[in-house]
Amino acid sequence: MISWTRLRPGPAPRRTLAILEGVFANVRPGGAMYMFTYGFRCPIDQPLLDRLDLEVTRVGHTFRNLPPAAFYRITRMKPAKSYDWRFA
């Protein structure tokens, strides 16, 4: 999914939460949401990303634009592999 939705400082945190929950309820496993935004950091606050087990990667940017623009990939965190104490 590609989004230009204004998530900061626009919608309230509950609305942002609802948008992200809706997106990731409908994106197939391994899918991602790509977000085009203006500014130097991801428009979604880290505590909200942590709550939904999402991670953000900046995949592109341009400083030739005013304001500077960035492109982010938002994905579900992969589950941590279990630790096998027998091989420690």
DRENLUMMAR-955422 format. One record per residue: residue number from 1; x, y, z of N, C-alpha, C in turn. Coordinates in Angstrom, 3 decimals. Layout:
REM DRENLUMMAR-955422
n | n_xx | n_yy | n_zz | ca_xx | ca_yy | ca_zz | c_xx | c_yy | c_zz
NUM | X | Y | Z | X | Y | Z | X | Y | Z
...
//
This chain:
REM DRENLUMMAR-955422
n | n_xx | n_yy | n_zz | ca_xx | ca_yy | ca_zz | c_xx | c_yy | c_zz
1 | 0.835 | -1.161 | 0.000 | 0.000 | 0.000 | 0.000 | 0.887 | 1.233 | 0.000
2 | 0.504 | 2.223 | -0.760 | 1.229 | 3.493 | -0.785 | 0.319 | 4.561 | -0.210
3 | 0.857 | 5.382 | 0.680 | 0.044 | 6.377 | 1.371 | 0.683 | 7.754 | 1.316
4 | -0.153 | 8.744 | 1.103 | 0.258 | 10.138 | 1.257 | -0.564 | 10.770 | 2.371
5 | -1.260 | 9.931 | 3.133 | -2.121 | 10.413 | 4.205 | -1.308 | 11.207 | 5.211
6 | -1.821 | 12.327 | 5.597 | -1.130 | 13.175 | 6.569 | -1.387 | 12.625 | 7.969
7 | -0.375 | 12.024 | 8.568 | -0.528 | 11.428 | 9.891 | 0.087 | 12.277 | 10.993
8 | 0.789 | 13.329 | 10.626 | 1.328 | 14.227 | 11.642 | 1.393 | 15.622 | 11.069
9 | 1.008 | 16.614 | 11.721 | 0.349 | 16.625 | 13.023 | -1.154 | 16.445 | 12.916
10 | -1.614 | 15.940 | 11.799 | -3.029 | 15.808 | 11.469 | -3.872 | 15.007 | 12.434
11 | -4.257 | 13.797 | 12.049 | -5.236 | 13.055 | 12.836 | -4.786 | 12.790 | 14.265
12 | -5.777 | 12.627 | 15.111 | -5.511 | 12.297 | 16.512 | -4.848 | 10.930 | 16.584
13 | -4.114 | 10.634 | 17.661 | -3.451 | 9.333 | 17.783 | -4.395 | 8.144 | 17.607
14 | -5.643 | 8.265 | 18.088 | -6.587 | 7.155 | 17.922 | -6.919 | 6.928 | 16.455
15 | -7.020 | 8.004 | 15.694 | -7.311 | 7.864 | 14.267 | -6.112 | 7.254 | 13.540
16 | -4.918 | 7.684 | 13.887 | -3.711 | 7.100 | 13.292 | -3.627 | 5.618 | 13.619
17 | -3.931 | 5.257 | 14.864 | -3.944 | 3.855 | 15.280 | -4.955 | 3.070 | 14.444
18 | -6.142 | 3.618 | 14.265 | -7.173 | 2.935 | 13.480 | -6.754 | 2.762 | 12.028
19 | -6.107 | 3.779 | 11.453 | -5.636 | 3.689 | 10.064 | -4.616 | 2.572 | 9.932
20 | -3.620 | 2.558 | 10.823 | -2.571 | 1.540 | 10.740 | -3.109 | 0.139 | 11.006
21 | -4.009 | 0.004 | 11.975 | -4.613 | -1.309 | 12.230 | -5.377 | -1.794 | 11.006
22 | -6.114 | -0.897 | 10.359 | -6.864 | -1.260 | 9.167 | -5.969 | -1.667 | 8.020
23 | -4.892 | -0.929 | 7.830 | -3.953 | -1.263 | 6.755 | -3.359 | -2.638 | 6.976
24 | -2.826 | -2.885 | 8.169 | -2.108 | -4.134 | 8.399 | -3.044 | -5.321 | 8.651
25 | -4.333 | -5.062 | 8.847 | -5.306 | -6.150 | 8.887 | -5.602 | -6.656 | 7.477
26 | -5.331 | -5.820 | 6.480 | -5.659 | -6.160 | 5.093 | -4.449 | -6.397 | 4.202
27 | -3.263 | -6.147 | 4.719 | -2.051 | -6.389 | 3.937 | -1.620 | -7.834 | 4.166
28 | -1.285 | -8.514 | 3.094 | -0.888 | -9.914 | 3.236 | 0.407 | -10.029 | 4.033
29 | 0.703 | -11.201 | 4.583 | 1.940 | -11.391 | 5.345 | 3.156 | -11.019 | 4.497
30 | 4.053 | -10.275 | 5.084 | 5.237 | -9.820 | 4.370 | 5.003 | -8.546 | 3.584
31 | 3.748 | -8.070 | 3.545 | 3.423 | -6.839 | 2.828 | 3.900 | -5.623 | 3.590
32 | 3.818 | -4.473 | 2.946 | 4.302 | -3.245 | 3.556 | 3.426 | -2.069 | 3.170
33 | 3.526 | -1.039 | 3.967 | 2.900 | 0.246 | 3.666 | 4.043 | 1.200 | 3.351
34 | 3.953 | 1.879 | 2.220 | 4.958 | 2.865 | 1.847 | 4.360 | 4.240 | 2.035
35 | 5.114 | 5.122 | 2.677 | 4.598 | 6.443 | 2.998 | 5.520 | 7.533 | 2.471
36 | 4.950 | 8.424 | 1.694 | 5.646 | 9.609 | 1.204 | 5.278 | 10.755 | 2.132
37 | 6.270 | 11.453 | 2.643 | 5.988 | 12.518 | 3.601 | 7.056 | 13.603 | 3.509
38 | 6.765 | 14.728 | 4.086 | 7.717 | 15.837 | 4.152 | 8.306 | 15.889 | 5.548
39 | 9.584 | 16.164 | 5.650 | 10.228 | 16.259 | 6.949 | 11.411 | 15.321 | 7.040
40 | 12.062 | 15.355 | 8.188 | 13.302 | 14.603 | 8.382 | 13.118 | 13.287 | 9.131
41 | 11.899 | 12.994 | 9.595 | 11.689 | 11.747 | 10.319 | 10.305 | 11.194 | 9.997
42 | 10.107 | 9.949 | 10.364 | 8.841 | 9.286 | 10.110 | 7.719 | 10.016 | 10.856
43 | 6.578 | 10.228 | 10.210 | 5.503 | 10.979 | 10.853 | 4.731 | 10.192 | 11.914
44 | 5.049 | 8.919 | 12.089 | 4.342 | 8.100 | 13.081 | 5.253 | 7.946 | 14.296
45 | 4.724 | 8.272 | 15.460 | 5.526 | 8.227 | 16.684 | 5.951 | 6.797 | 17.026
46 | 7.151 | 6.662 | 17.573 | 7.711 | 5.351 | 17.911 | 6.848 | 4.554 | 18.890
47 | 6.270 | 5.163 | 19.936 | 5.429 | 4.368 | 20.838 | 4.245 | 3.700 | 20.118
48 | 3.684 | 4.377 | 19.137 | 2.580 | 3.793 | 18.379 | 3.080 | 2.646 | 17.501
49 | 4.239 | 2.816 | 16.887 | 4.826 | 1.736 | 16.089 | 5.117 | 0.523 | 16.972
50 | 5.655 | 0.764 | 18.173 | 5.950 | -0.328 | 19.102 | 4.677 | -1.062 | 19.510
51 | 3.629 | -0.314 | 19.755 | 2.353 | -0.912 | 20.176 | 1.805 | -1.863 | 19.114
52 | 2.038 | -1.545 | 17.841 | 1.518 | -2.360 | 16.742 | 2.558 | -3.331 | 16.181
53 | 3.739 | -3.405 | 16.805 | 4.835 | -4.259 | 16.327 | 5.208 | -3.945 | 14.891
54 | 5.382 | -2.653 | 14.611 | 5.765 | -2.211 | 13.278 | 7.161 | -1.617 | 13.315
55 | 7.850 | -1.720 | 12.199 | 9.166 | -1.084 | 12.087 | 9.197 | -0.246 | 10.820
56 | 9.986 | 0.819 | 10.869 | 10.055 | 1.773 | 9.776 | 11.468 | 1.812 | 9.225
57 | 11.566 | 1.859 | 7.892 | 12.845 | 2.019 | 7.216 | 12.703 | 3.147 | 6.208
58 | 13.602 | 4.111 | 6.277 | 13.581 | 5.167 | 5.261 | 14.236 | 4.606 | 4.009
59 | 13.500 | 4.601 | 2.913 | 14.004 | 4.006 | 1.676 | 14.386 | 5.047 | 0.640
60 | 14.141 | 6.301 | 0.921 | 14.541 | 7.344 | -0.017 | 14.268 | 8.721 | 0.549
61 | 14.928 | 9.723 | -0.033 | 14.712 | 11.108 | 0.374 | 15.241 | 12.045 | -0.702
62 | 14.804 | 13.280 | -0.617 | 15.361 | 14.315 | -1.478 | 15.451 | 15.611 | -0.693
63 | 16.567 | 16.262 | -0.805 | 16.748 | 17.554 | -0.151 | 16.551 | 18.688 | -1.145
64 | 16.347 | 18.341 | -2.413 | 16.133 | 19.360 | -3.441 | 14.716 | 19.907 | -3.407
65 | 13.862 | 19.273 | -2.664 | 12.479 | 19.699 | -2.523 | 12.352 | 20.577 | -1.292
66 | 11.483 | 21.567 | -1.330 | 11.211 | 22.389 | -0.151 | 9.750 | 22.227 | 0.205
67 | 9.414 | 21.685 | 1.340 | 10.310 | 21.092 | 2.329 | 10.867 | 19.755 | 1.835
68 | 11.968 | 19.318 | 2.446 | 12.554 | 18.030 | 2.050 | 11.522 | 16.909 | 2.168
69 | 11.607 | 15.941 | 1.274 | 10.654 | 14.831 | 1.251 | 11.380 | 13.523 | 1.540
70 | 10.646 | 12.582 | 2.115 | 11.208 | 11.266 | 2.416 | 10.176 | 10.195 | 2.091
71 | 10.674 | 8.987 | 1.878 | 9.834 | 7.842 | 1.532 | 10.173 | 6.733 | 2.517
72 | 9.160 | 6.218 | 3.229 | 9.358 | 5.220 | 4.272 | 8.627 | 3.933 | 3.944
73 | 9.200 | 2.805 | 4.367 | 8.549 | 1.499 | 4.289 | 8.209 | 1.087 | 5.721
74 | 6.934 | 0.757 | 5.955 | 6.472 | 0.334 | 7.272 | 6.036 | -1.123 | 7.158
75 | 6.632 | -1.984 | 7.984 | 6.337 | -3.410 | 7.933 | 6.125 | -3.938 | 9.348
76 | 5.529 | -5.115 | 9.421 | 5.425 | -5.803 | 10.711 | 6.795 | -6.332 | 11.083
77 | 7.117 | -6.282 | 12.369 | 8.377 | -6.852 | 12.830 | 8.316 | -8.362 | 12.674
78 | 9.413 | -8.924 | 12.276 | 9.485 | -10.383 | 12.196 | 9.611 | -10.923 | 13.615
79 | 8.934 | -12.035 | 13.911 | 9.057 | -12.583 | 15.270 | 10.496 | -13.005 | 15.549
80 | 10.926 | -12.747 | 16.752 | 12.284 | -13.122 | 17.145 | 12.404 | -14.641 | 17.150
81 | 13.525 | -15.116 | 16.675 | 13.754 | -16.563 | 16.727 | 13.951 | -16.957 | 18.178
82 | 13.419 | -18.103 | 18.522 | 13.535 | -18.532 | 19.912 | 14.982 | -18.910 | 20.217
83 | 15.357 | -18.683 | 21.436 | 16.711 | -18.976 | 21.880 | 16.761 | -20.418 | 22.348
84 | 17.659 | -21.198 | 21.819 | 17.794 | -22.592 | 22.217 | 18.980 | -22.705 | 23.164
85 | 18.675 | -22.830 | 24.442 | 19.715 | -22.849 | 25.462 | 20.647 | -24.048 | 25.334
86 | 20.227 | -25.125 | 24.626 | 21.059 | -26.310 | 24.497 | 22.332 | -26.030 | 23.700
87 | 22.307 | -24.980 | 22.873 | 23.460 | -24.682 | 22.033 | 24.213 | -23.450 | 22.502
88 | 23.953 | -23.015 | 23.731 | 24.607 | -21.819 | 24.264 | 26.035 | -22.125 | 24.668
//
